[in-house]
Amino acid sequence: MTDFIGILRTDELKNGTMKKIDVAGHKILVARVGERYYATDNSCPHMGGDLSKGTLKGTIVTCPRHHAQFDLTDGHVVRWTDWSGLKLKLAKIVKPPRPLKIHEITIDGDKILYRPSK
């Protein structure tokens, strides 16, 4: 079993904010919504946009590149892109929707701990 790694203190993230962290050679996005913390891959599975430069509304993160949206609670796709019509249909054929990879984190006192995926 892989051990958890300390990545941030809880006071380093204000409610409704997110931050990119490089841990063990992997870029992850850590977000705080209320008193809950979430960790995902920082790279959008649509076109590789840097999610830390996107927006966070509730638990929905929006990629700055093509406006794909994902729910941080489980990674499911809310919207693959803000395109419509034929452009959207072609985009889904070329690059079918994929969920955002979620990572396990836990809180220990004032520390946010991350468990690297196998």
Contact map, one row per residue, 1 for C-alpha under 8 A:
1110000000000000000000000000000000000000000000000000000000000000000000000000000000000000000000000000000000000000000000
1111000000000000000000000000000000000000000000000000000000000000000000000000000000000000000000000000000000000000001101
1111100000000000000000000000000000000000000000000000000000000000000000000000000000000000000000000000000000000000001100
0111110000000000000000000000000000000000000000000000000000000000000000000000000000000000000000000000000010000000111100
0011111000000000000000000000000000000000000000000000000000000000000000000000000000000000000000000000000000000000111100
0001111100000000000000000000000000000000000000000000000000000000000000000000000000000000000000000000000000000011110000
0000111110000000000010100000000000000000000000000000000000000000000000000000000000000000000000000000000000000011110000
0000011111010000000000000000000000000000000000000000000000000000000000000000000000000000000000000000000000000011100000
0000001111111000000000000000000000000000000000000000000000000000000000000000000000000000000000000000000000000111000000
0000000111111000000000000000000000000000000000000000000000000000000000000000000000000000000000000000000000000111000000
0000000011111100000000000000000000000000000000000000000000000000000000000000000000000000000000000000000000000100000000
0000000111111100000000000000000000000000000000000000000000000000000000000000000000000000000000000000000000000000000000
0000000011111110111000000000001100000000000000000000000000000000000000000000000000000000000000000000000000000000000000
0000000000111111100000000000000100000000000000000000000000000000000000000000000000000000000000000000000000000000000000
0000000000001111100000000000000111100000000000000000000000000000000000000000000000000000000000000000000000000000000000
0000000000000111110000000000001111000000000000000000000111000000000000000000000000000000000000000000000000000000000000
0000000000001111111000000000001110000000000000000000000100000000000000000000000000000000000000000000000000000000000000
0000000000001001111100000000111100000000000000000001000100000000000000000000000000000000000000000000000000000000000000
0000000000001000111110000000111000000000000000000001000000000000000000000000000000000000000000000000000000000000000000
0000000000000000011111000011110000000000010000000001000000000000000000000000000000000000000000000000000000000000000000
0000001000000000001111100011110000000000000000000000000000000000000000000000000000000000000000000000000000000000000000
0000000000000000000111111111000000000000000000000000000000000000000000000000000000000000000000000000000000000000000000
0000001000000000000011111111000000000000000000000000000000000000000000000000000000000000000000000000000000000000000000
0000000000000000000001111100000000000000000000000000000000000000000000000000000000000000000000000000000000000000000100
0000000000000000000001111110000000000000000000000000000000000000000000000000000000000000000000000000000000000000000000
0000000000000000000001111111000000000000000000000000000000000000000000000000000000000000000000000000000000000000000000
0000000000000000000111101111100000000000111000000000000000000000000000000000000000000000000000000000000000000000000000
0000000000000000000111100111110000000011111000000000000000000000000000000000000000000000000000000000000000000000000000
0000000000000000011110000011111000000111110000000011000000000000000000000000000000000000000000000000000000000000000000
0000000000000000011110000001111100001111000000000000000000000000000000000000000000000000000000000000000000000000000000
0000000000001001111000000000111110001110000000000000000000000000000000000000000000000000000000000000000000000000000000
0000000000001111110000000000011111111100000000000000000000000000000000000000000000000000000000000000000000000000000000
0000000000000011100000000000001111111000000000000000000001100000000000000000000000000000000000000000000000000000000000
0000000000000011000000000000000111110000000000000000000000000000000000000000000000000000000000000000000000000000000000
0000000000000010000000000000000111111000000000000000000000000000000000000000000000000000000000000000000000000000000000
0000000000000000000000000000000111111100000000000000000000000000000000000000000000000000000000000000000000000000000000
0000000000000000000000000000011110111110000000000000000000000000000000000000000000000000000000000000000010000000000000
0000000000000000000000000000111100011111000000000000000000000000000000011000000000000000000000000000011010000000000000
0000000000000000000000000001111000001111100000000000000000000000000000010000000000000000000000000000011110000000010000
0000000000000000000000000001110000000111110000000000000000000000000000010010000000000000000000000001111000000000000000
0000000000000000000000000011100000000011111100000000000000000000000000000000000000000000000000000001111000000000000000
0000000000000000000100000011100000000001111100000111000000000000000000000000000000000000000000000000000000000000000000
0000000000000000000000000011000000000000111110011110000000000000000000000000000000000000000000000000000000000000000000
0000000000000000000000000000000000000000111111111110000000000010000100000000000000000000000000000001000000000000000000
0000000000000000000000000000000000000000001111110000000000000000000000000000000000000000000000000111000000000000000000
0000000000000000000000000000000000000000000111111000000000000000000100000000000100000000000000101100000000000000000000
0000000000000000000000000000000000000000000111111000000000000000110000000000000000000000000000000000000000000000000000
0000000000000000000000000000000000000000001111111100000000000000000000000000000000000000000000000000000000000000000000
0000000000000000000000000000000000000000001101111110000000000011110000000000000000000000000000000000000000000000000000
0000000000000000000000000000000000000000011100011111110000000011100000000000000000000000000000000000000000000000000000
0000000000000000000000000000100000000000011100001111111000001111000000000000000000000000000000000000000000000000000000
0000000000000000011100000000100000000000010000000111111000000000000000000000000000000000000000000000000000000000000000
0000000000000000000000000000000000000000000000000111111000000011000000000000000000000000000000000000000000000000000000
0000000000000000000000000000000000000000000000000111111100001111000000000000000000000000000000000000000000000000000000
0000000000000000000000000000000000000000000000000011111110001111000000000000000000000000000000000000000000000000000000
0000000000000001110000000000000000000000000000000000011111111100000000000000000000000000000000000000000000000000000000
0000000000000001000000000000000000000000000000000000001111111000000000000000000000000000000000000000000000000000000000
0000000000000001000000000000000010000000000000000000000111110000000000000000000000000000000000000000000000000000000000
0000000000000000000000000000000010000000000000000000000111111000000000111000000000000000000000000000000000000000000000
0000000000000000000000000000000000000000000000000000000111111100000011110000010000000000000000000000000000000000000000
0000000000000000000000000000000000000000000000000010011110111110000011110000000000000000000000000000000000000000000000
0000000000000000000000000000000000000000000000000010011100011111001111000000000000000000000000000000000000000000000000
0000000000000000000000000000000000000000000100001110111000001111111110000000000000000000000000000000000000000000000000
0000000000000000000000000000000000000000000000001110111000000111111000000000000000000000000000000000000000000000000000
0000000000000000000000000000000000000000000000101100000000000011111100000000000000000000000000000000000000000000000000
0000000000000000000000000000000000000000000000101000000000000011111100000000000011000000000000000000000000000000000000
0000000000000000000000000000000000000000000000000000000000000111111110000000001111000000000000000000000000000000000000
0000000000000000000000000000000000000000000101000000000000000110111111000000111111000000000000000000000000000000000000
0000000000000000000000000000000000000000000000000000000000011110001111100000111110000000000000000000000000000000000000
0000000000000000000000000000000000000000000000000000000000011100000111110011111000000000000000000011000000000000000000
0000000000000000000000000000000000000000000000000000000000111000000011111111110000000000000000000000000000000000000000
0000000000000000000000000000000000000111000000000000000000111000000001111111000000000000000000000001010000000000000000
0000000000000000000000000000000000000100000000000000000000100000000000111110000000000000000000000000000000000000000000
0000000000000000000000000000000000000000000000000000000000000000000000111111000000000000000000000001010000000000000000
0000000000000000000000000000000000000001000000000000000000000000000001111111100000000000000000000011110000000000000000
0000000000000000000000000000000000000000000000000000000000000000000001110111110000000000000000000111000000000000000000
0000000000000000000000000000000000000000000000000000000000000000000111100011111100000000000000001111000000000000000000
0000000000000000000000000000000000000000000000000000000000010000000111100001111100000000000000000000000000000000000000
0000000000000000000000000000000000000000000000000000000000000000001111000000111111000000000000000000000000000000000000
0000000000000000000000000000000000000000000001000000000000000000001110000000111111000000000100001000000000000000000000
0000000000000000000000000000000000000000000000000000000000000000011110000000001111100001000000000000000000000000000000
0000000000000000000000000000000000000000000000000000000000000000011100000000001111110000000000000000000000000000000000
0000000000000000000000000000000000000000000000000000000000000000000000000000000011111011000000000000000000000000000000
0000000000000000000000000000000000000000000000000000000000000000000000000000000001111111100000000000000000000000000000
0000000000000000000000000000000000000000000000000000000000000000000000000000000000111111100000000000000000000000000000
0000000000000000000000000000000000000000000000000000000000000000000000000000000000011111110000000000000000000000000000
0000000000000000000000000000000000000000000000000000000000000000000000000000000000111111111000000000000000000000000000
0000000000000000000000000000000000000000000000000000000000000000000000000000000010111111111100000000000000000000000000
0000000000000000000000000000000000000000000000000000000000000000000000000000000000011111111110000000000000000000000000
0000000000000000000000000000000000000000000000000000000000000000000000000000000000000111111111000000000000000000000000
0000000000000000000000000000000000000000000000000000000000000000000000000000000000000011111111110000000000000000000000
0000000000000000000000000000000000000000000000000000000000000000000000000000000100000001111111111000000000000000000000
0000000000000000000000000000000000000000000000000000000000000000000000000000000000000000111111110000000000000000000000
0000000000000000000000000000000000000000000000000000000000000000000000000000000000000000011111110000000000000000000000
0000000000000000000000000000000000000000000001000000000000000000000000000000000000000000001111111000000000000000000000
0000000000000000000000000000000000000000000000000000000000000000000000000000000000000000001111111100000000000000000000
0000000000000000000000000000000000000000000001000000000000000000000000000000100100000000000100111110000000000000000000
0000000000000000000000000000000000000000000011000000000000000000000000000001100000000000000000011111000000000000000000
0000000000000000000000000000000000000000000010000000000000000000000001000011100000000000000000001111100000000000000000
0000000000000000000000000000000000000001100110000000000000000000000001010111100000000000000000000111110000000000000000
0000000000000000000000000000000000000001100000000000000000000000000000000010000000000000000000000011111000000000000000
0000000000000000000000000000000000000111100000000000000000000000000000010110000000000000000000000001111100000000000000
0000000000000000000000000000000000000111100000000000000000000000000000000000000000000000000000000000111110000000011110
0000000000000000000000000000000000000010000000000000000000000000000000000000000000000000000000000000011111000000011100
0001000000000000000000000000000000001110000000000000000000000000000000000000000000000000000000000000001111100001111000
0000000000000000000000000000000000000000000000000000000000000000000000000000000000000000000000000000000111110001110000
0000000000000000000000000000000000000000000000000000000000000000000000000000000000000000000000000000000011111111100000
0000000000000000000000000000000000000000000000000000000000000000000000000000000000000000000000000000000001111111100000
0000000000000000000000000000000000000000000000000000000000000000000000000000000000000000000000000000000000111110000000
0000000011100000000000000000000000000000000000000000000000000000000000000000000000000000000000000000000000111111000000
0000011111000000000000000000000000000000000000000000000000000000000000000000000000000000000000000000000000111111100000
0000011111000000000000000000000000000000000000000000000000000000000000000000000000000000000000000000000011110111110000
0001111100000000000000000000000000000000000000000000000000000000000000000000000000000000000000000000000011110011111000
0001111000000000000000000000000000000010000000000000000000000000000000000000000000000000000000000000001111000001111100
0111100000000000000000000000000000000000000000000000000000000000000000000000000000000000000000000000001110000000111110
0111100000000000000000010000000000000000000000000000000000000000000000000000000000000000000000000000001100000000011111
0000000000000000000000000000000000000000000000000000000000000000000000000000000000000000000000000000001000000000001111
0100000000000000000000000000000000000000000000000000000000000000000000000000000000000000000000000000000000000000000111
